[in-house]
Each structure stands twice: as structure tokens, then as C-alpha cells.
Amino acid sequence: MQKPSLPKGTRDFGPVQMARRNFIFETIKDAFQLFGYQQIETPAMENLSTLTGKYGDEGDQLLFKIVNSGDFLKKVDASDLQLGPNAMLPKISEKGLRYDLTVPFARYVVMNRNELTFPFKRYQIQPVWRADRPQKGRYREFYQCDADVVGTDSLVCEAEIILMIRRVFSGLGIPDYSIKINNRKILTGISEVIGEAGKESSLAVAIDKLDKIGWEKVREELLERGFGESAVQKLAPLVEASSQQVDHLVFLKTYLAASEIGLQGVKELEETFEIIQTMGEDLSHVQLDMVLARGLSYYTGAIFEVKVNTVSIGSVSGGGRYDNLTGVFGLSGVSGVGFSFGVDRIYDVMEELGLFPEQDNQGTKIMLAYFDPKGFDYALSLLTKLRAAGIRSEIYPDQAKMKKQLDYASKKGISYVGICGDEEIANQTIALKNLISGNQENWTLDQVIEYVKKA
């Protein structure tokens, strides 16, 4: 007999977990809709040509490839086997599972550009897949909740992203978190002032690991990537200042004085903060992180990352500005900015901190119980009326002793049981038993409906 199992990095979700996940989804969805975003969906699989080259070398390695249907080896010959997997891949796989929701969104915008109204604000809540090493807070299948706006360069969009993040975390009841923000233009400026112009992508990949492996290991990686010793020494003061209580905007203006593009990034951050304050909001939870990089290669402006400060789980939200993501699909000059919530990580954070509210209102509110076939028929006649009134109701389906029926309701977390006996049938009433308090009263159906709705 085969023992059932799950692929590593995936999980089942039972009723309790789904009620909690839906609480997270609805909180996020409400915030997206409040700010004017519209929902779309894209297929689970995309052409590999759509996905590859958008996430950097490391991201491409984490794509789940789908083997072609039928005889997937029919195009492969002996020479391909000798050349290795990179030569074989185009001949055996044409599609892959979504790595994120942003690249499929860019493809969607290009294919539907004549029907869309720009600026186009969309949100998307769907699973993505990454062939990563499973560990705490990191899964191979997980949900993302994305919000993007394309067709505008306005920094109002960056400001509203910060406000949406704060609204979601307030709704979830997560009090201690940081919204880290930086700008890819600043990273480009850093590469210029340390004498390594043009290497900003390699710089971003390396310093993106600072909080995971520390400065010494990042320093070694930079040297391995071809950065000179002098460049690494010039970078050190920035890394040191990033962990100190200094005005990072003031520091960057001095540090990047010789880089026009770097100073442009600083200016964009300043303007974003000013917009937030003009809207009557403060900068609580917002933190300028000078070494925040985010490894995805398509970011060109502001970049965001959100971490909950009291847990060891990594970032739970992230995103940024991309000036020409749609250009690779034939539509150039369309700027966009967006971010994503990692629902699975948020779930783990809330579970670890005990922040989930009681979810008893998500399930059955009342179960009808009975002693005999006559009571069963009476209960069936009431069931449709309860549901017509909008009350989540069910009936115990099998002939069983009352104790078994009550035990079932109790284990399922149902608050009320409507007992249908001879007396209730004669008086056209229901004996409503509160399984939490133990109280029981005989009421008419209308009284039961009114009471349960209020409860």
C-alpha cells in the first residue's frame, strides 16, 4: 500500500487554516479595492520565453519547467545529451509555472493594451511556484497578492503603496513591522561612486544578502564577482552607516554627490515622503534602507520590502518601480510600480504571534438534530427556510442518538443546535440549545432566525 505524501515545500489547508487565510485575503482585497485596483487572473503556466530573463540568473534557475506532453524526447538526439541540460531544455520544455505575478501581468498588459484604460490599476491573488529549498517561511508553492499600476510615472503611486501596506497590516492586527524603501537609482549611483559603473545588477544581487550572511560574506562575494578591493573599501562606509541612527537622506546626498542618477533616486524618495505628508499621513513604520537591493533585475526606481520585527521570518511583502517591463513584449515606454504580499509568510507570522481572530462566524451557525424519522422530516422542512434567511445551516444526515449528534456539532465548532422533538413538532417550534453556555429555549422559527442573526 502506498503511503500518501506531499511534495516538499507544499501544504494542505484544513477548514481552520482556510478560514484564517480567507481573513488575510479579504483584508488585503479590501485595501486594494479601496485604492481603486481591479482584479484580474492569468494562467498558472506561461511560455518559458515569457518567464526567462526577467528574474536574473538565480531566478531563472528557480523556474519550474513543464515537460512537453507526449513524447517529450522526440526532438532530443545524442549530441544534446552530451551538451547537457541547457541544450536539452528548449527541446523538451516550452512552458513553465508562474514564478511571480508581475511578469505575467506585463504580458497581459501588452496583449490587452487596446482594451485597457491607462493608468491601469490591477490586483491579482493567485499561487506562484519556485523551485527553492523549502525552509521555515519559504515554500515552493505559495500565494501572492499583487497590486500594480502601469501607465504613469507619478510618485503618488509609490506613496499609496506605503499607505496600502499600512492599512493591510492595521487590519491584520500586526503592530510591529518596518516598510523598508530604497531606490534602484541609488544603487546605480553607488556603483558609480565606488568606481564600478555598469555593475549595479551584480552589486544588487550581492548586497541583497547582507541581512542573511553579513558584510564579510558579502564582501567576499563582491570580490568573487570581479569588484576591486578599492571599490569594496569605498562601499564599506555606506554599509556601516546603514545600521546607524543617522539621517540617511543627508548621508546619501553627500555620498552620492558625484552621481547624477544617484541623486535623482534620493530626490524621488524625498518627494514620495512629501506626498505622504501632504496627504495628512505620517511616516510611521517607513524606513529608508540604503542597502536594500531586491534581486529582481526589472526594478528601476523605488523598491519596497516589509518585515515583521518580532519574528525570524524574512520579508512578507515587497515590490518596486519598473520603467519598461512591457518593452520585452513589444510595448515600450510603459512605466509601472507594484508590490506583493506573501500570504503564506503573513500566515506564519500571525500564527506565531497568536494574532488570528476567532473564526467561528465562518462556519455553520446552527445544526438541526432529531430523535426519530418524524423529527428528521420536520427538521428538513426547516432547513431550507433557515438558509433562505441567510443562516449557514446543516442537518445531521444519519439516524443517530442525540448525544452523537451533539458531539458532532461540538467538535465542528457549531454554536447552536436546533432540536426537533415531538413537542417542537406539535408547537411548530425549535428547542435552540447554545452549546457554549448550555442554555436551551423553545422558540418559533422566526425567533430563532432573529436570534442567530444577531448572535
C-alpha positions as CSV (number, residue, x, y, z in Angstrom):
1,M,0.0,0.0,0.0
2,Q,1.4,3.4,-1.0
3,K,1.9,5.9,1.9
4,P,0.4,9.2,1.0
5,S,2.7,12.2,0.9
6,L,3.1,15.8,-0.3
7,P,5.8,17.3,-2.5
8,K,8.3,19.2,-0.3
9,G,7.5,22.8,0.0
10,T,3.7,22.4,-0.3
11,R,1.0,22.2,2.3
12,D,-2.6,21.1,2.8
13,F,-5.0,23.6,4.4
14,G,-7.9,22.4,6.5
15,P,-11.1,24.3,7.4
16,V,-9.5,26.3,10.3
17,Q,-6.5,27.2,8.2
18,M,-8.7,28.2,5.3
19,A,-10.8,30.5,7.5
20,R,-7.7,32.2,8.6
21,R,-6.3,32.5,5.1
22,N,-9.5,33.9,3.9
23,F,-9.3,36.5,6.6
24,I,-5.9,37.6,5.3
25,F,-7.2,37.5,1.6
26,E,-10.2,39.6,2.4
27,T,-8.3,42.2,4.4
28,I,-5.8,42.6,1.5
29,K,-8.6,42.6,-1.1
30,D,-10.5,45.3,0.7
31,A,-7.4,47.6,0.8
32,F,-6.7,47.0,-2.9
33,Q,-10.3,47.9,-3.9
34,L,-10.3,50.9,-1.6
35,F,-7.4,52.4,-3.6
36,G,-9.1,51.7,-6.9
37,Y,-7.5,48.5,-8.1
38,Q,-9.4,46.0,-10.3
39,Q,-8.9,42.2,-10.2
40,I,-7.6,40.0,-13.0
41,E,-6.2,36.4,-13.2
42,T,-3.7,34.8,-15.5
43,P,-2.9,31.2,-16.3
44,A,-0.8,29.0,-13.9
45,M,1.6,28.3,-16.8
46,E,3.3,30.7,-19.1
47,N,5.6,30.1,-22.1
48,L,9.2,29.8,-20.9
49,S,10.1,32.6,-23.3
50,T,7.8,34.9,-21.3
51,L,9.4,33.9,-17.9
52,T,13.1,33.5,-18.6
53,G,15.5,36.5,-18.4
54,K,13.1,38.5,-16.1
55,Y,14.3,37.5,-12.7
56,G,18.1,37.4,-13.0
57,D,20.3,34.3,-13.3
58,E,19.3,32.9,-9.9
59,G,15.6,33.5,-10.5
60,D,15.8,31.6,-13.9
61,Q,17.3,28.6,-12.1
62,L,14.2,28.5,-9.7
63,L,11.6,28.3,-12.5
64,F,9.6,25.1,-12.5
65,K,9.7,23.9,-16.1
66,I,6.9,21.7,-17.6
67,V,7.9,18.8,-19.8
68,N,6.1,18.8,-23.2
69,S,3.2,16.4,-23.4
70,G,3.5,13.2,-25.3
71,D,7.0,12.0,-26.4
72,F,8.9,15.0,-25.0
73,L,12.3,13.4,-26.0
74,K,11.4,13.2,-29.7
75,K,13.5,16.3,-30.6
76,V,16.5,15.3,-28.5
77,D,19.5,13.5,-30.0
78,A,22.7,12.1,-28.7
79,S,24.6,15.3,-29.1
80,D,22.1,17.2,-26.9
81,L,22.7,14.7,-24.2
82,Q,26.4,15.3,-24.3
83,L,26.0,19.1,-24.3
84,G,23.9,18.9,-21.1
85,P,20.6,20.3,-19.7
86,N,20.8,23.8,-21.2
87,A,20.9,22.3,-24.7
88,M,18.1,19.9,-24.0
89,L,15.7,22.2,-22.2
90,P,14.3,24.1,-25.3
91,K,13.6,20.7,-26.9
92,I,11.7,19.1,-24.0
93,S,10.0,22.1,-22.3
94,E,8.2,25.1,-23.8
95,K,6.2,26.1,-20.7
96,G,6.8,26.9,-17.0
97,L,4.8,27.6,-13.9
98,R,4.4,31.2,-12.8
99,Y,7.4,32.5,-10.8
100,D,5.6,35.7,-9.8
101,L,2.5,37.7,-10.9
102,T,4.3,40.8,-12.2
103,V,5.8,39.4,-15.4
104,P,2.5,37.6,-16.4
105,F,0.8,41.0,-15.7
106,A,3.2,42.8,-18.1
107,R,2.4,40.2,-20.8
108,Y,-1.3,40.7,-20.1
109,V,-1.0,44.5,-20.5
110,V,0.7,44.2,-23.8
111,M,-1.8,41.6,-25.2
112,N,-4.8,43.7,-24.0
113,R,-3.4,47.3,-24.4
114,N,-6.1,48.4,-26.8
115,E,-8.9,47.5,-24.3
116,L,-7.3,48.9,-21.1
117,T,-7.7,52.4,-19.7
118,F,-4.4,53.9,-18.6
119,P,-3.2,54.3,-15.9
120,F,-4.4,50.8,-15.3
121,K,-4.6,49.6,-11.7
122,R,-4.9,45.9,-11.2
123,Y,-4.7,43.4,-8.3
124,Q,-4.2,39.7,-8.6
125,I,-4.4,36.9,-5.9
126,Q,-3.1,33.6,-7.2
127,P,-0.4,30.9,-6.4
128,V,3.1,31.0,-7.7
129,W,5.8,28.3,-7.8
130,R,9.5,28.5,-7.2
131,A,12.0,25.5,-7.1
132,D,13.6,26.9,-3.9
133,R,14.9,24.9,-1.0
134,P,12.0,24.6,1.5
135,Q,12.5,26.0,4.9
136,K,10.6,28.0,7.6
137,G,8.7,30.7,5.8
138,R,9.8,29.6,2.4
139,Y,7.6,27.3,0.2
140,R,7.7,26.0,-3.3
141,E,4.0,26.8,-3.8
142,F,2.6,29.9,-2.2
143,Y,0.1,32.7,-2.8
144,Q,1.0,36.2,-3.8
145,C,-1.4,39.2,-3.6
146,D,-0.1,41.7,-6.1
147,A,-1.2,45.3,-6.8
148,D,0.3,47.2,-9.8
149,V,-0.4,50.4,-11.6
150,V,1.0,50.9,-15.1
151,G,1.0,53.9,-17.5
152,T,2.1,56.6,-15.1
153,D,5.4,57.9,-13.6
154,S,3.7,59.7,-10.7
155,L,5.3,59.1,-7.3
156,V,1.7,59.3,-5.9
157,C,1.7,55.6,-6.7
158,E,4.7,54.9,-4.5
159,A,3.1,56.9,-1.7
160,E,-0.2,55.0,-2.0
161,I,1.7,51.7,-1.9
162,I,3.0,52.6,1.5
163,L,-0.4,53.7,2.7
164,M,-2.0,50.4,1.4
165,I,0.7,48.3,3.2
166,R,-0.1,50.2,6.5
167,R,-3.8,49.7,6.0
168,V,-3.4,46.0,5.5
169,F,-1.2,45.5,8.5
170,S,-3.5,47.5,10.7
171,G,-6.4,45.3,9.5
172,L,-4.5,42.2,10.2
173,G,-3.6,43.4,13.7
174,I,0.2,43.3,13.1
175,P,1.7,46.2,15.1
176,D,5.4,45.9,14.9
177,Y,6.7,46.0,11.3
178,S,9.0,48.0,9.0
179,I,8.4,49.2,5.5
180,K,11.9,49.4,4.1
181,I,12.3,51.5,1.0
182,N,15.2,52.3,-1.3
183,N,15.7,53.3,-5.0
184,R,17.5,51.4,-7.7
185,K,18.9,54.7,-9.0
186,I,20.7,55.0,-5.7
187,L,22.2,51.5,-6.2
188,T,23.3,52.6,-9.7
189,G,24.8,55.8,-8.1
190,I,26.6,53.6,-5.6
191,S,28.2,51.5,-8.3
192,E,29.4,54.7,-10.0
193,V,30.9,56.4,-6.9
194,I,32.8,53.2,-5.9
195,G,34.3,53.0,-9.5
196,E,32.3,50.1,-10.8
197,A,29.8,51.7,-13.1
198,G,27.6,49.3,-15.0
199,K,27.8,46.6,-12.3
200,E,24.8,47.6,-10.4
201,S,23.0,44.3,-11.1
202,S,25.9,42.3,-9.6
203,L,26.1,44.8,-6.7
204,A,22.3,44.4,-6.0
205,V,22.5,40.6,-6.0
206,A,25.3,40.6,-3.5
207,I,24.2,43.3,-1.1
208,D,20.6,41.9,-1.2
209,K,22.1,39.1,1.1
210,L,23.5,41.5,3.7
211,D,20.9,40.7,6.4
212,K,21.3,36.9,5.7
213,I,25.1,36.4,5.5
214,G,26.6,39.6,6.9
215,W,29.0,42.1,5.5
216,E,32.1,39.9,5.5
217,K,30.5,37.3,3.3
218,V,29.0,39.9,1.0
219,R,32.5,41.5,0.7
220,E,33.9,38.1,-0.3
221,E,31.1,37.6,-2.9
222,L,31.7,41.1,-4.4
223,L,35.4,40.3,-4.8
224,E,34.4,37.0,-6.5
225,R,32.1,38.9,-8.8
226,G,35.0,41.0,-10.0
227,F,34.7,44.1,-7.8
228,G,38.1,45.7,-7.0
229,E,39.4,45.9,-3.4
230,S,39.3,49.7,-3.7
231,A,35.6,49.6,-4.6
232,V,34.7,47.3,-1.7
233,Q,36.5,49.7,0.7
234,K,34.5,52.6,-0.7
235,L,31.3,50.7,-0.2
236,A,32.1,49.9,3.5
237,P,31.1,53.4,4.9
238,L,27.7,53.1,3.3
239,V,27.2,49.6,4.8
240,E,28.3,50.9,8.2
241,A,26.1,54.0,8.1
242,S,23.1,51.9,7.1
243,S,23.0,50.3,10.5
244,Q,23.5,53.6,12.4
245,Q,20.9,56.1,13.7
246,V,21.8,58.9,11.2
247,D,19.8,60.8,8.7
248,H,20.2,58.5,5.7
249,L,18.9,61.1,3.2
250,V,21.5,63.6,4.3
251,F,24.2,60.9,4.2
252,L,23.3,59.8,0.7
253,K,23.4,63.4,-0.7
254,T,27.0,63.6,0.4
255,Y,28.0,60.0,-0.5
256,L,26.4,60.3,-4.0
257,A,27.4,63.9,-4.7
258,A,29.3,62.7,-7.8
259,S,26.5,60.7,-9.3
260,E,23.6,62.4,-11.0
261,I,21.5,59.3,-11.2
262,G,22.1,58.5,-7.6
263,L,20.9,62.0,-6.5
264,Q,17.8,61.5,-8.7
265,G,17.0,58.4,-6.7
266,V,17.4,60.4,-3.4
267,K,15.1,63.1,-4.8
268,E,12.4,60.6,-5.7
269,L,12.4,59.2,-2.2
270,E,12.2,62.7,-0.7
271,E,9.2,63.6,-3.0
272,T,7.5,60.3,-2.1
273,F,7.8,61.1,1.6
274,E,6.5,64.7,1.0
275,I,3.4,63.3,-0.8
276,I,2.6,61.1,2.1
277,Q,2.8,64.0,4.5
278,T,0.7,66.3,2.1
279,M,-2.0,63.6,2.3
280,G,-2.1,64.1,6.0
281,E,-0.2,60.9,6.9
282,D,3.0,60.5,8.8
283,L,6.0,58.2,8.1
284,S,5.4,55.7,10.8
285,H,6.8,52.2,10.0
286,V,8.7,53.7,7.0
287,Q,12.4,53.2,7.0
288,L,14.9,54.3,4.3
289,D,17.3,51.3,3.9
290,M,20.3,52.4,1.8
291,V,21.4,48.8,1.2
292,L,18.0,47.3,0.3
293,A,18.5,45.9,-3.2
294,R,15.9,43.2,-4.1
295,G,17.5,40.9,-6.6
296,L,14.9,41.1,-9.4
297,S,16.5,42.7,-12.4
298,Y,13.5,44.6,-13.7
299,Y,13.3,47.2,-10.9
300,T,14.5,50.6,-12.0
301,G,13.1,53.0,-9.3
302,A,11.7,52.7,-5.8
303,I,11.9,49.3,-4.2
304,F,10.0,48.1,-1.1
305,E,10.3,45.4,1.4
306,V,8.3,44.7,4.6
307,K,9.5,42.8,7.6
308,V,7.8,42.0,10.9
309,N,10.3,42.9,13.5
310,T,9.4,40.4,16.2
311,V,9.8,37.2,14.2
312,S,12.6,35.4,12.3
313,I,10.7,35.0,9.1
314,G,12.0,37.0,6.1
315,S,10.2,39.7,4.2
316,V,6.4,39.4,3.9
317,S,5.9,42.0,1.2
318,G,8.0,43.6,-1.5
319,G,7.9,45.3,-4.8
320,G,9.1,48.3,-6.8
321,R,9.1,50.6,-9.8
322,Y,9.9,49.2,-13.3
323,D,10.2,51.7,-16.2
324,N,10.0,49.3,-19.2
325,L,9.0,45.8,-18.2
326,T,6.5,45.6,-21.0
327,G,9.2,46.6,-23.5
328,V,10.4,43.0,-23.8
329,F,6.9,42.1,-25.1
330,G,6.9,44.9,-27.7
331,L,5.3,47.8,-25.8
332,S,8.0,50.2,-24.7
333,G,7.7,53.3,-22.5
334,V,5.1,51.9,-20.1
335,S,6.2,52.7,-16.6
336,G,4.7,50.8,-13.6
337,V,5.1,50.2,-9.9
338,G,3.7,47.5,-7.7
339,F,4.2,45.2,-4.8
340,S,3.1,41.8,-3.5
341,F,2.0,40.4,-0.1
342,G,3.3,36.9,0.7
343,V,0.2,35.3,2.2
344,D,1.9,32.2,3.5
345,R,4.6,34.1,5.3
346,I,2.0,36.5,6.8
347,Y,0.0,33.5,7.9
348,D,3.1,32.1,9.7
349,V,3.8,35.4,11.3
350,M,0.2,35.8,12.6
351,E,0.2,32.2,13.8
352,E,3.5,32.6,15.7
353,L,2.3,35.8,17.3
354,G,-1.2,34.5,18.0
355,L,-2.9,37.3,16.1
356,F,-5.7,35.4,14.4
357,P,-9.2,36.5,15.5
358,E,-11.9,33.9,16.4
359,Q,-13.3,32.5,13.1
360,D,-16.4,30.7,14.4
361,N,-18.5,33.0,12.2
362,Q,-17.1,31.4,9.1
363,G,-18.7,28.0,9.6
364,T,-22.2,26.5,10.3
365,K,-24.2,28.6,12.7
366,I,-26.9,26.1,13.5
367,M,-27.3,22.4,13.1
368,L,-30.7,20.7,13.3
369,A,-30.9,17.5,15.4
370,Y,-33.8,15.0,15.9
371,F,-34.8,11.8,17.8
372,D,-36.6,9.8,15.1
373,P,-37.7,9.9,11.4
374,K,-40.6,12.2,12.2
375,G,-38.3,14.7,13.7
376,F,-35.9,14.3,10.7
377,D,-38.7,15.2,8.3
378,Y,-39.6,18.2,10.4
379,A,-36.0,19.4,10.5
380,L,-35.7,19.0,6.8
381,S,-38.7,21.3,6.4
382,L,-37.0,24.0,8.5
383,L,-33.6,23.7,6.9
384,T,-34.4,25.5,3.6
385,K,-36.1,28.3,5.5
386,L,-33.0,28.9,7.6
387,R,-30.8,29.0,4.6
388,A,-33.3,31.3,2.8
389,A,-32.8,33.7,5.7
390,G,-29.0,33.7,5.1
391,I,-28.1,31.5,8.0
392,R,-25.4,28.9,7.5
393,S,-27.3,25.7,8.5
394,E,-27.0,21.9,8.2
395,I,-28.7,18.8,9.4
396,Y,-27.1,15.7,10.9
397,P,-27.5,13.3,7.9
398,D,-27.7,9.9,9.6
399,Q,-30.1,8.4,12.1
400,A,-28.1,8.5,15.4
401,K,-28.5,9.1,19.1
402,M,-28.8,12.7,20.2
403,K,-25.5,12.5,22.1
404,K,-23.7,11.6,18.9
405,Q,-25.3,14.5,17.0
406,L,-24.4,17.0,19.8
407,D,-20.8,15.7,19.9
408,Y,-20.6,16.2,16.2
409,A,-21.8,19.8,16.4
410,S,-19.4,20.5,19.3
411,K,-16.3,19.1,17.6
412,K,-17.2,21.1,14.5
413,G,-17.4,24.3,16.5
414,I,-21.1,24.9,15.8
415,S,-22.6,27.2,18.4
416,Y,-26.3,26.3,18.2
417,V,-28.2,23.1,17.8
418,G,-31.9,23.2,16.9
419,I,-33.5,20.1,18.5
420,C,-36.7,18.8,16.7
421,G,-38.7,16.5,19.0
422,D,-42.4,15.6,19.4
423,E,-43.2,18.7,21.5
424,E,-41.4,21.0,19.0
425,I,-43.3,19.4,16.1
426,A,-46.7,19.8,17.8
427,N,-46.0,23.5,18.7
428,Q,-44.1,24.3,15.4
429,T,-41.1,25.5,17.4
430,I,-37.4,24.6,17.8
431,A,-35.5,23.8,21.0
432,L,-32.5,26.0,20.5
433,K,-29.5,24.8,22.5
434,N,-26.4,27.0,23.0
435,L,-23.5,24.6,23.1
436,I,-21.2,27.2,24.6
437,S,-23.4,28.2,27.6
438,G,-25.6,25.1,27.7
439,N,-28.8,27.2,27.8
440,Q,-31.8,25.8,25.9
441,E,-35.1,27.6,25.0
442,N,-38.1,26.8,22.8
443,W,-38.7,29.4,20.1
444,T,-40.5,29.8,16.8
445,L,-38.5,29.7,13.6
446,D,-38.7,33.4,13.2
447,Q,-37.4,34.0,16.7
448,V,-34.5,31.5,16.1
449,I,-33.6,33.3,12.8
450,E,-33.6,36.7,14.5
451,Y,-31.6,35.5,17.5
452,V,-29.0,33.6,15.5
453,K,-28.5,36.5,13.1
454,K,-27.8,38.9,16.0
455,A,-25.5,36.4,17.7
